[in-house]
């Protein structure tokens, strides 16, 4: 049977996926508003902010590893309705996330120009990027706090709060962007620095809202400040044991993404960095639905395995694969339909427009693979308990396939779109590995402990 007949699966999938997807859409809209407003300032402004946001990408990837560990462990405990253990897991994850955020904030505020120079040797892009990074780095701690608490709510199937937080952030960020970038309401025009200030204020507002909700309104976890000050050594060991390959995998992926920017940033062809920014922004839009559904599948998987319903999970896994393959085909077609209207939103050079079209054409093909393998490997394999497999798989592809092929293509003087295709080739190749792994059904592992086990 390809599609499960369990109606509760589809109901849970939609109930969880819609608010997560809407949150992702709002988050995307914040980035899009930044890009479009900054895009009116020209190619250098777009490129500088894009490079400045590479550290935010690193933070998101590392924080994503922490959130993944929280979600995977907490969702399985939610299947047993063990909220005491979930509170302890959340507090452990939050400490790790805040520590990393503090480290990045320190480095980026003290040495912004040096950090940007990792990704490009263009002095004007370095200057603009450093101006943006020196301010936006102060938002990192607030981002870490917000994402950890949103993950705690998702793990107990309270997904709507993340959407509401992001929606308010969108309004604050876009409004302040308009005022601070262009100098409205009697304020000076601050350009990219204004965009950074707007992002910082929006992050503070996000944190305030989610803290109030989690600590004073939520009735599922009843998380308290006391929970954050105490830990459980056994659960800490579990978090490190299962979280380490997740975080390591995210670090590998961060290294891949930052290397992508560094490789493309040194192509020596006009408009490449600007086009890369546009293509990645559109890429994020295309994956709004995929990320929402993938997150929902992960929660369902963790809850089902935590409850010991392995037979039901095998049935769900077959359905998930078909759904995401179909979604990949739709996503690729969507990118082709929207590419020209999307590029028209930006005031960029003809060279950047041409490069953008080529990059989006590549994404139209690779998105089919991304929707299948990335969603299934996270939503099923990782969330099902076989965390180290995905880390090993990503490491092999990044360092033995993706980066070497892109470097060789660059050395041989290949066109930027060919180099870009090399950087995305794993999205197709990993589908074969994902299909083999998922259908062996050896990834379903219950990671929870009984209370007496601690």
QUIDAFEN-V649319 format. One record per residue. N is the residue number from 1. D_CENTER is the distance of its C-alpha to the mean C-alpha in Angstrom with 1 decimal. Layout:
n->N d_center->D_CENTER
n->N d_center->D_CENTER
This chain:
n->1 d_center->32.6
n->2 d_center->29.4
n->3 d_center->28.4
n->4 d_center->28.9
n->5 d_center->31.5
n->6 d_center->29.9
n->7 d_center->29.4
n->8 d_center->27.5
n->9 d_center->24.6
n->10 d_center->24.2
n->11 d_center->24.8
n->12 d_center->22.2
n->13 d_center->19.6
n->14 d_center->20.2
n->15 d_center->20.6
n->16 d_center->17.2
n->17 d_center->15.3
n->18 d_center->16.8
n->19 d_center->15.8
n->20 d_center->12.1
n->21 d_center->12.2
n->22 d_center->14.2
n->23 d_center->11.9
n->24 d_center->9.1
n->25 d_center->12.2
n->26 d_center->13.4
n->27 d_center->10.3
n->28 d_center->10.7
n->29 d_center->14.3
n->30 d_center->14.2
n->31 d_center->12.8
n->32 d_center->15.3
n->33 d_center->18.0
n->34 d_center->17.5
n->35 d_center->17.7
n->36 d_center->20.7
n->37 d_center->22.6
n->38 d_center->22.1
n->39 d_center->22.9
n->40 d_center->26.3
n->41 d_center->27.0
n->42 d_center->26.8
n->43 d_center->25.1
n->44 d_center->25.2
n->45 d_center->23.5
n->46 d_center->20.6
n->47 d_center->20.4
n->48 d_center->20.8
n->49 d_center->18.0
n->50 d_center->15.7
n->51 d_center->16.8
n->52 d_center->16.7
n->53 d_center->13.0
n->54 d_center->12.5
n->55 d_center->12.9
n->56 d_center->10.4
n->57 d_center->7.9
n->58 d_center->9.8
n->59 d_center->9.6
n->60 d_center->5.9
n->61 d_center->6.1
n->62 d_center->9.4
n->63 d_center->8.8
n->64 d_center->6.4
n->65 d_center->9.6
n->66 d_center->11.8
n->67 d_center->10.3
n->68 d_center->10.6
n->69 d_center->14.1
n->70 d_center->15.0
n->71 d_center->14.1
n->72 d_center->15.9
n->73 d_center->18.9
n->74 d_center->19.2
n->75 d_center->19.0
n->76 d_center->21.8
n->77 d_center->23.8
n->78 d_center->23.4
n->79 d_center->25.1
n->80 d_center->28.0
n->81 d_center->27.6
n->82 d_center->27.6
n->83 d_center->26.1
n->84 d_center->27.8
n->85 d_center->25.7
n->86 d_center->22.5
n->87 d_center->23.4
n->88 d_center->24.0
n->89 d_center->20.8
n->90 d_center->18.8
n->91 d_center->21.1
n->92 d_center->20.6
n->93 d_center->16.8
n->94 d_center->17.1
n->95 d_center->19.6
n->96 d_center->17.6
n->97 d_center->14.6
n->98 d_center->17.1
n->99 d_center->19.1
n->100 d_center->16.4
n->101 d_center->15.6
n->102 d_center->19.3
n->103 d_center->19.8
n->104 d_center->17.4
n->105 d_center->19.1
n->106 d_center->22.5
n->107 d_center->21.9
n->108 d_center->20.5
n->109 d_center->23.1
n->110 d_center->25.9
n->111 d_center->25.1
n->112 d_center->23.0
n->113 d_center->25.0
n->114 d_center->25.0
n->115 d_center->21.2
n->116 d_center->20.9
n->117 d_center->23.7
n->118 d_center->21.6
n->119 d_center->20.0
n->120 d_center->23.0
n->121 d_center->26.8
n->122 d_center->27.4
n->123 d_center->29.0
n->124 d_center->28.3
n->125 d_center->24.6
n->126 d_center->24.7
n->127 d_center->26.7
n->128 d_center->24.5
n->129 d_center->21.3
n->130 d_center->23.0
n->131 d_center->24.3
n->132 d_center->20.8
n->133 d_center->19.3
n->134 d_center->22.3
n->135 d_center->21.6
n->136 d_center->17.9
n->137 d_center->17.7
n->138 d_center->19.6
n->139 d_center->16.6
n->140 d_center->14.6
n->141 d_center->16.6
n->142 d_center->16.3
n->143 d_center->12.5
n->144 d_center->12.7
n->145 d_center->15.4
n->146 d_center->13.9
n->147 d_center->10.7
n->148 d_center->13.2
n->149 d_center->15.6
n->150 d_center->13.4
n->151 d_center->12.6
n->152 d_center->16.3
n->153 d_center->17.2
n->154 d_center->15.1
n->155 d_center->16.8
n->156 d_center->20.1
n->157 d_center->19.3
n->158 d_center->19.1
n->159 d_center->16.2
n->160 d_center->17.9
n->161 d_center->17.8
n->162 d_center->14.0
n->163 d_center->15.0
n->164 d_center->18.1
n->165 d_center->16.5
n->166 d_center->14.2
n->167 d_center->17.3
n->168 d_center->19.4
n->169 d_center->17.0
n->170 d_center->17.1
n->171 d_center->20.9
n->172 d_center->21.2
n->173 d_center->19.0
n->174 d_center->20.6
n->175 d_center->24.1
n->176 d_center->23.9
n->177 d_center->22.6
n->178 d_center->25.6
n->179 d_center->28.0
n->180 d_center->26.9
n->181 d_center->26.0
n->182 d_center->29.2
n->183 d_center->31.5
n->184 d_center->32.4
n->185 d_center->34.4
n->186 d_center->36.4
n->187 d_center->33.6
n->188 d_center->33.4
n->189 d_center->31.0
n->190 d_center->28.4
n->191 d_center->26.3
n->192 d_center->23.1
n->193 d_center->24.1
n->194 d_center->24.3
n->195 d_center->20.7
n->196 d_center->19.7
n->197 d_center->22.0
n->198 d_center->20.7
n->199 d_center->17.1
n->200 d_center->18.7
n->201 d_center->20.8
n->202 d_center->18.2
n->203 d_center->16.2
n->204 d_center->19.6
n->205 d_center->20.3
n->206 d_center->17.0
n->207 d_center->18.0
n->208 d_center->21.6
n->209 d_center->20.9
n->210 d_center->18.8
n->211 d_center->21.3
n->212 d_center->24.2
n->213 d_center->22.9
n->214 d_center->22.0
n->215 d_center->25.1
n->216 d_center->27.6
n->217 d_center->26.9
n->218 d_center->25.0
n->219 d_center->27.7
n->220 d_center->25.8
n->221 d_center->24.8
n->222 d_center->27.0
n->223 d_center->25.0
n->224 d_center->27.3
n->225 d_center->27.3
n->226 d_center->29.6
n->227 d_center->26.9
n->228 d_center->24.8
n->229 d_center->27.9
n->230 d_center->28.8
n->231 d_center->27.3
n->232 d_center->28.4
n->233 d_center->29.1
n->234 d_center->28.8
n->235 d_center->25.4
n->236 d_center->24.4
n->237 d_center->25.5
n->238 d_center->23.6
n->239 d_center->20.4
n->240 d_center->21.0
n->241 d_center->22.2
n->242 d_center->19.4
n->243 d_center->16.6
n->244 d_center->17.7
n->245 d_center->16.9
n->246 d_center->13.4
n->247 d_center->12.9
n->248 d_center->15.0
n->249 d_center->13.0
n->250 d_center->9.8
n->251 d_center->12.4
n->252 d_center->13.7
n->253 d_center->10.6
n->254 d_center->10.4
n->255 d_center->14.1
n->256 d_center->13.7
n->257 d_center->11.6
n->258 d_center->13.9
n->259 d_center->16.8
n->260 d_center->16.0
n->261 d_center->16.3
n->262 d_center->19.4
n->263 d_center->21.0
n->264 d_center->20.5
n->265 d_center->21.6
n->266 d_center->24.8
n->267 d_center->25.9
n->268 d_center->28.7
n->269 d_center->28.5
n->270 d_center->28.4
n->271 d_center->25.4
n->272 d_center->23.0
n->273 d_center->20.5
n->274 d_center->20.8
n->275 d_center->20.3
n->276 d_center->17.2
n->277 d_center->15.7
n->278 d_center->16.9
n->279 d_center->15.8
n->280 d_center->12.2
n->281 d_center->12.3
n->282 d_center->14.1
n->283 d_center->11.8
n->284 d_center->9.0
n->285 d_center->11.9
n->286 d_center->13.0
n->287 d_center->10.0
n->288 d_center->10.3
n->289 d_center->12.9
n->290 d_center->11.6
n->291 d_center->8.4
n->292 d_center->11.0
n->293 d_center->13.6
n->294 d_center->11.7
n->295 d_center->10.9
n->296 d_center->14.6
n->297 d_center->15.9
n->298 d_center->14.5
n->299 d_center->16.3
n->300 d_center->19.4
n->301 d_center->19.5
n->302 d_center->19.5
n->303 d_center->22.0
n->304 d_center->24.2
n->305 d_center->24.5
n->306 d_center->25.0
n->307 d_center->27.8
n->308 d_center->29.3
n->309 d_center->29.2
n->310 d_center->28.6
n->311 d_center->30.7
n->312 d_center->28.7
n->313 d_center->25.4
n->314 d_center->27.0
n->315 d_center->27.8
n->316 d_center->24.3
n->317 d_center->22.8
n->318 d_center->25.1
n->319 d_center->24.2
n->320 d_center->20.4
n->321 d_center->21.0
n->322 d_center->23.1
n->323 d_center->20.9
n->324 d_center->17.9
n->325 d_center->20.3
n->326 d_center->21.8
n->327 d_center->18.5
n->328 d_center->17.8
n->329 d_center->21.3
n->330 d_center->20.9
n->331 d_center->17.6
n->332 d_center->19.5
n->333 d_center->22.4
n->334 d_center->20.5
n->335 d_center->19.2
n->336 d_center->22.9
n->337 d_center->24.2
n->338 d_center->22.1
n->339 d_center->21.9
n->340 d_center->25.2
n->341 d_center->24.9
n->342 d_center->21.4
n->343 d_center->22.7
n->344 d_center->25.7
n->345 d_center->23.8
n->346 d_center->23.8
n->347 d_center->26.9
n->348 d_center->26.5
n->349 d_center->29.0
n->350 d_center->30.3
n->351 d_center->29.0
n->352 d_center->25.4
n->353 d_center->25.9
n->354 d_center->27.3
n->355 d_center->24.5
n->356 d_center->21.9
n->357 d_center->23.8
n->358 d_center->23.9
n->359 d_center->20.2
n->360 d_center->19.4
n->361 d_center->22.1
n->362 d_center->20.4
n->363 d_center->17.1
n->364 d_center->19.4
n->365 d_center->20.5
n->366 d_center->17.5
n->367 d_center->15.5
n->368 d_center->18.1
n->369 d_center->17.3
n->370 d_center->13.5
n->371 d_center->14.0
n->372 d_center->16.5
n->373 d_center->15.6
n->374 d_center->11.8
n->375 d_center->12.2
n->376 d_center->15.5
n->377 d_center->14.8
n->378 d_center->12.1
n->379 d_center->14.0
n->380 d_center->17.3
n->381 d_center->17.8
n->382 d_center->15.4
n->383 d_center->16.0
n->384 d_center->19.6
n->385 d_center->20.1
n->386 d_center->20.3
n->387 d_center->17.5
n->388 d_center->19.1
n->389 d_center->19.6
n->390 d_center->16.0
n->391 d_center->16.0
n->392 d_center->19.4
n->393 d_center->18.5
n->394 d_center->15.6
n->395 d_center->17.8
n->396 d_center->20.7
n->397 d_center->19.1
n->398 d_center->17.4
n->399 d_center->20.6
n->400 d_center->23.3
n->401 d_center->22.3
n->402 d_center->19.6
n->403 d_center->20.5
n->404 d_center->24.2
n->405 d_center->24.6
n->406 d_center->22.9
n->407 d_center->25.1
n->408 d_center->28.2
n->409 d_center->27.5
n->410 d_center->27.3
n->411 d_center->30.5
n->412 d_center->32.3
n->413 d_center->31.5
n->414 d_center->29.6
n->415 d_center->28.3
n->416 d_center->24.8
n->417 d_center->23.7
n->418 d_center->24.9
n->419 d_center->23.0
n->420 d_center->19.8
n->421 d_center->20.8
n->422 d_center->21.3
n->423 d_center->17.8
n->424 d_center->16.5
n->425 d_center->19.4
n->426 d_center->17.7
n->427 d_center->15.9
n->428 d_center->19.4
n->429 d_center->21.0
n->430 d_center->18.8
n->431 d_center->19.8
n->432 d_center->23.2
n->433 d_center->22.1
n->434 d_center->19.9
n->435 d_center->22.9
n->436 d_center->25.3
n->437 d_center->23.3
n->438 d_center->22.5
n->439 d_center->26.1
n->440 d_center->27.7
n->441 d_center->26.4
n->442 d_center->26.7
n->443 d_center->23.1
n->444 d_center->24.1
n->445 d_center->24.7
n->446 d_center->25.4
n->447 d_center->24.1
n->448 d_center->25.8
n->449 d_center->29.1
n->450 d_center->32.1
n->451 d_center->33.0
n->452 d_center->36.0
n->453 d_center->34.0
n->454 d_center->32.9
